[in-house]
Amino acid sequence: MRKRSRYSEEQIGIPTEHEAGANCAGLCRKHGMSEGSFYAWKAKFGGMPDG
């Protein structure tokens, strides 16, 4: 049995939205997360190619 992913596809795409020019504070408010969590995800998932 395969382990379920910890994060949804939408959550992993949040750093990509920031790279596209979205405001960090606005993204955090929109997705209900802290800026600390955002920067941790950005470090982990930010350089990942789409697809």
N, C-alpha and C positions, 0 to 999 in steps of 0.2 A: 504494500500500500504506500502510495506516494505522499510525502508530507505536503500539507497545504502551504501556499505562499504566505508569508507574514504580512506583506503589503499588497494592496490592490493595484491594478494597472493605473488607475487614476492617481493614486498617491505617489507612485513612482514617477509620474509625468509632471509633478509639481515643480521640481527644479528646472525642467525643460521649459515650462511656462515663464520662469524667471529669466532664463537665458534669452527668451524671445522678447524680453523687454518689460515684463510685468513687474510691478512694485512689490517688494518683499512683504511689507506690512499688509498690503491689500491681499496678497495671496494667503498669508497666515490667517487673516480675518475670514476670508472666503472659505477656507478649508478647516477652520477651527483648530489650528495648531499653534504652538509657540514658535518664536523665531529660532530658539535653540534647536528645536526638532527640525526646523526647516534647514538650517545650516548643516546639521548632522546628515540629513538625507541628501543634501546637495553634495557633500563630500563623498557620500557613498554611491549615489546614482547619477550625479550631474554629468559625468563624462560618457554615459552610456549612449550608444547610438540607438535610434528608434528602430523598431522592427525586430 
